[in-house]
């Protein structure tokens, strides 16, 4: 539970390898760090959930547009 209560102060090496990249990305975000200080713990994780959905959606759009561009030049 320590990781979820203190995500910005826990050492990445102290978490399981499967979570390390996500923790690095979380700790690298100044915006999320600010939100962590502004919101309560529950509200913060709700914000992170929305933030991650937005990021994933933007990444999907980028990949779709890139693959469409890639296909266009393969003809």
Secondary structure as GFF3:
##gff-version 3
##sequence-region A 1 75
A	DSSP	alpha_helix	2	5	.	.	.	ID=ss1
A	DSSP	three_ten_helix	12	14	.	.	.	ID=ss2
A	DSSP	alpha_helix	17	27	.	.	.	ID=ss3
A	DSSP	alpha_helix	30	38	.	.	.	ID=ss4
A	DSSP	alpha_helix	41	73	.	.	.	ID=ss5
###
